[in-house]
């Protein structure tokens, strides 16, 4: 019968046998030697050996000093399945967890991490699997897909290296300042500020604020004086 495995949180192969988990210990001349994962917790010195062929079979095993924890083993299998579904399906995080929980035995559910923890696991697996786009070397290499015509973000700590400035425009309503527009500027010339404002006017012809507060950006101030 082929050996069964499940991965640990660190990605190591854990061998499953009769409700016990075993971690690879060392390699013999013609065999693999496995040790109980609870050798420190229970001072369990149980080891067993397996053949070195692809499927592997148990050659020799010793007695454990503690009872098996079948529910814990099954919980690890469920989490591994959760990770697989995160990669092979496009279901939402909530749906993956819901489907997983619905097919899991009650005794095993109690051994599973919290919903929040499982959600983070799914998101982490998906993020790791996605190949990030290459960093553009010039502004001309920057690719903006059609579905990303509008880009929204929160507070920026620093401007991306390709740009000279992140120019933000805020509105004031009900005694609250609201960030409305973020503009990544390639330079800080008067012409660039002119182009930026013309683009805003093009997208909203009725744009006509009765007052404007600016900082000490000299090029923008010069442009405003020309208007």
N, C-alpha and C positions, 0 to 999 in steps of 0.2 A: 504494500500500500504506500503510495507516494507521501512524502512528508508534507505537512501543512505549515505555512508561515503567516505571520502578521508583522507589520512594521511597528517599531516603537516610535515615540514622539520625536526621537532624533533620527529616524529613518533607518535604524538598524533592523536586520531580520531577526525576528523572534520565532523560534520553533515551537509549535503547539503539540503537546502530547498528553492525552488523558486529563485535560483541565489544568495542566501546568504549562508555564512558559519557560523557555530555555534560550540563553544567549550564547552565541558562538564563543568558545573559549580558546581553542587552539587546533592546529592541524597536525595529525599524525602522519606516519608514512603512507598509510592507505585508508585513512579515516578522518572524519571530523569529530571533534570532541565538544560537547555542549554542556553548559552548566546552568543550574536553576537560577532564575533571575532574582530569587529571594534568598540567595546564599548569605547575604549580610543581614537581612531583616530577621530571618529565622535560623541563621547559622546552618542553612541547609547545604550540605556538601554533595547533594545528588548530582551525578553526571551521567551522560550516556553518549554512546558513539553511533555515528551513522556512516553509511558508505559514501563514497565521493562521486558517485555517478549523478547524472542530471536530476533524476527523480528522487533518489536517495531512499534508503531503508534503514530502520533501526537495527543495529547490531547487538548492542548491549545496553542495559539501563539499570540504575540502582534506585533504592527506595528513597522517597522524599521524607523530610522530617516534619512536614506540615500537610494540612488538608489542601486539596485542589480548590481553586477559585474559578469555577466554570463561568460564572456570570461576568467576572472581570475580563476573562479571555474573550467571551462573546462581545463584550462592550468594545474591546479593541478592534474586533472584526467589523463591527458596525461602523466605527469611526473610519476605518480604512475604506469601507464601501461608500461612506459619505464623501470622502475625498475623490474617489473614482467618479461618482455621479457629478461632482462639481466640475470635473474635466470633460466628461463625455456628453453632458446635457447642457442646455441653455436655460434650464429652470431657474427660477429665482431662489435665493438663499432660503427664504421661508418655505417654499414648496419642497425643496430637497429635504429639509429637516422634518417637515410634516409627513412626507411619504416614508422617510426612514423610521420615524417614531411609530407610525401606524403598523409597521410590519415587525416591530421589535417586541420581544416578550417582556412582560411587566417586570420580572425579576432582573432583567438586563437594563431596563430603562433607568433604574435607580443607580446603576454604575456609570451612566453616561455623564459627560460634562454638562454644564448649564447650557441653555439655549444660546446665550450670548457668546459663550466660549465656542460652541459649534459653528455659530455664524461667522466668527472671526477665522476659524479654521478654513471654512469654505472660501472666504474672501482672500485669505492668504495663499491658498493653493491656486486659485484662479489668477491672482496677481503674479505669482511666481511663474506660472505657465505662459503668460502673455509676454510676447517679445516686444519690449518697448521700442518706439521709433528711434532711429539714430539722431543724435543731436546735429542740427544743421550748422554748417560752418559759416554760411553767409545768409543774409536776409532773403536772397533769391532761392535758397534751398528749403526755406520754410514752407511746408505743405499744410494748407488748411482745407480739409474735406468740405464738400458742399453742405453736409449736415451740420457743420460747425461754423456757420456764418456769425452766430452770436456766441461769444465766449464770456462767461461770468466767473468770477473768482473772488476770494476774500482778500484780506490784507496781504500785501506782498512784503516780504522781508528785504528782498533785493530784486533788481531788474535783471532779466536774463541777459547774458553776455552780448547777444546780438543787438540789443537795444540800448539807447542812451538814457531813456527816461520812461517811467511809468507815470503818465499824466492822468489824474483822476478829477472828475467833475462831480460835485455833490449838489443836491437840492435841499431846500429847507422847508419842512412842512410840519405843522402841528408841534412846533418847538423841537423838532427832531431833524438832525442832519442825516440825509440818506445818500449813500454812494450810488450814483446813477450810471456813470460811464468810466471805463478804463481804456486808455489809449497807450499802446506801446509805441513810443517815438524812436525813430532811427537817428534823429538829431534834434537840436533845439533851436533851429533857425526860425526867423519870422515867417518865412514862406511855409514852413512845415505847420506852424500853428494856424496859419491862414487856411491851409488845406484841410486841417482837422476841423476847424469851425465851419468851413464850407460843406464838408461831408455831413456834419450834424444838421446844418440848415437844409441840406438836400433830403435827409431822411425825415426831417420834421420842419416843414415850411413855416409852421406857426410858432416856432421857437423864438421867443422874444422876452427874455428875462428883464425885469425892471431894474435889477441891480446885480452886479458881479463883484465878488471879492476874490482877489488873486494874491499870490505870494510875491516874492521878489524875483520872479522869472523875467529878466529884462527883455528878451525877445518877444515874449507874449505881451508885455506892457507896451512895447513899441508898436506892435500890431494893433492893439486896441486904440492907441492914439491916432493911428492912421485912418481909423474907421469914421 
